[in-house]
Amino acid sequence: MINKNDENYVYYLVAHNLKIQRKLKGLTQSKLAELCNYSVGFIMNIESPKYHQTFSLGTLWKFSEILNIDIRELFKPIEEDKKIDN
């Protein structure tokens, strides 16, 4: 897991929460990409704990709109027992 003091932690945090929210909504990466008009590779890179994909606040807003969630859901702290599974 990336260090919480690392500036890239926010990307790891959002990736973790995006993956959880996407799965809760029953969406595949492909379907989310289609709904957001992004490439599947972009979604895969965001959700990958091994890859550092940057994205804009506008992208996060779009995810929250498509997933019908409050954007703050994407910034929820990660519980130690609920880390991203590879």
C-alpha positions, 0 to 999 in steps of 0.5 A: 500500500502506498504511504498516506503521506505520499502525494499520490495517495489520493489516486490510490484512494480514489482507485480503491473507492471507484472499484468498490462503487463500480462493483456495487453498481454491478458495472464492469470496467467496460460498461463504466468506460462506455457510460463515461465515454472513456477508454477501458484502458483508462478505467483499468489504469485508474483502478490498477494498484500497480499503475499511477493514472492521473485524472481530473476533478471533472473525471471524478465528477463524471464518475460520481454522476454515472454511479449516482453517488456523492463524489465524497464516496470516492475519498472515503478512508480505506479500512485496512481489511478492505484494500484493493484485491488484485 
